[in-house]
């Protein structure tokens, strides 16, 4: 029976999909769409926190917790991707685990893989074997339903708790200076003395606790915040149900290690990485993701000047830096892709070149260098770490989006360029 | 005094109505619009038309609109083809109009 476990799992998904289980397909669609939307929403949330400068003191720690949650979200989605055990799942995870194997490009190039093989170790740790098989399936399953949810819930708890601990959501300094606007009127609420520490009672003028009003320019969580949150929650549910009603989650044939999918593509949020891996496995699979994660983690510790918290593009010059960086990154990334597709790269020009050259100089590493140079230029000209961070963050967002789009739409069999999937050769 | 949370309550109402609509839609789709149910209803209508003798009446009485499957424990597998291919174990069905021919493949004859 054990040997048939993957088959049984696949058949279970078929049953779920095949209208044998009551509303099974609808529920599977909801699961699939919710997972995709969650990855998207986490990225959008990170962009919002960044562009409203909400990571600044005292919220640096919560920014790091958020990054941890981003990684867990990707890991949850990735482990769930394998579980249907169809061809799509099997080859996507094969690609994903090969990305984990990519340090080997470097260790192979300098000839030390025999003694030191972190890539092979990572891949075996992930898969429990050298290939995607039953050991991987049980590993991914336990990670997906137990380990990662536990980590997610724990970190979520910390994330929400820190919001209160850090003094609520990031917002501008009380812009009305003790006045509050409520129902179209401005009223004096409270002017704290700098020399005094206040208990809650002291914050309230008059004989009764204020109705609908608190100290500073704030309103009560109930009903104001809760109505808004409930509305956003239901809108999310409505969007998920709409997508699930009209677009079915994919299910291909039973996974078959003997028949590779061509092209085999990773889940969409890793396709940008897969494009970079196609230039150099080490650069795209190890160094660039590490640079991006470390760079994101360092933002609040490099950009330490207060100001602009809780306001979109809150410091002077941010909006123009945003647009300049957007067009700069668009032009550079598109130019790099067009060049690579049309003219190839070092291996095409010098077939016998040492692999180390390609690891060092490839479209991915050049993009990183150009973006870093652009950010340093902004830093020098504007003398603002925040603006340098904005330019780098925009470059990251633009290239991530473009590379993801490019690998999704324009890469066909053997990772060749095609304008549309309809032009792929039949095989 | 205008309540600032009013807009959110309207959004909440609208999103909730959309959600309920899709839930009802999914239930309707599942219970009434499933393709195999339509096919089985058609087949039952055929059986009703043909239930002129004892055997026909017996076939009609036995027929339930349900998911039908052949279980093959040796292979750890089940086949649900018969859910739609209703007349497959009934030689008489081969001569029924609309059954011996696959929809869209009228040129081919599946009669034995």
Boltz contact constraints between the chains, C-beta under 6 A:
constraints:
  - contact:
      token1: [A, 4]
      token2: [B, 76]
      max_distance: 6.0
  - contact:
      token1: [A, 19]
      token2: [B, 34]
      max_distance: 6.0
  - contact:
      token1: [A, 20]
      token2: [B, 67]
      max_distance: 6.0
  - contact:
      token1: [A, 23]
      token2: [B, 26]
      max_distance: 6.0
  - contact:
      token1: [A, 23]
      token2: [B, 30]
      max_distance: 6.0
  - contact:
      token1: [A, 26]
      token2: [B, 26]
      max_distance: 6.0
  - contact:
      token1: [A, 183]
      token2: [B, 1]
      max_distance: 6.0
  - contact:
      token1: [A, 223]
      token2: [B, 5]
      max_distance: 6.0
  - contact:
      token1: [A, 224]
      token2: [B, 5]
      max_distance: 6.0
  - contact:
      token1: [A, 227]
      token2: [B, 5]
      max_distance: 6.0
  - contact:
      token1: [A, 227]
      token2: [B, 8]
      max_distance: 6.0
  - contact:
      token1: [A, 227]
      token2: [B, 9]
      max_distance: 6.0
  - contact:
      token1: [A, 228]
      token2: [B, 8]
      max_distance: 6.0
  - contact:
      token1: [A, 230]
      token2: [B, 12]
      max_distance: 6.0
  - contact:
      token1: [A, 231]
      token2: [B, 8]
      max_distance: 6.0
  - contact:
      token1: [A, 231]
      token2: [B, 11]
      max_distance: 6.0
  - contact:
      token1: [A, 231]
      token2: [B, 12]
      max_distance: 6.0
  - contact:
      token1: [A, 234]
      token2: [B, 12]
      max_distance: 6.0
  - contact:
      token1: [A, 234]
      token2: [B, 15]
      max_distance: 6.0
  - contact:
      token1: [A, 234]
      token2: [B, 16]
      max_distance: 6.0
  - contact:
      token1: [A, 235]
      token2: [B, 15]
      max_distance: 6.0
  - contact:
      token1: [A, 237]
      token2: [B, 19]
      max_distance: 6.0
  - contact:
      token1: [A, 238]
      token2: [B, 15]
      max_distance: 6.0
  - contact:
      token1: [A, 238]
      token2: [B, 18]
      max_distance: 6.0
  - contact:
      token1: [A, 238]
      token2: [B, 19]
      max_distance: 6.0
  - contact:
      token1: [A, 241]
      token2: [B, 19]
      max_distance: 6.0
  - contact:
      token1: [A, 241]
      token2: [B, 22]
      max_distance: 6.0
  - contact:
      token1: [A, 245]
      token2: [B, 22]
      max_distance: 6.0
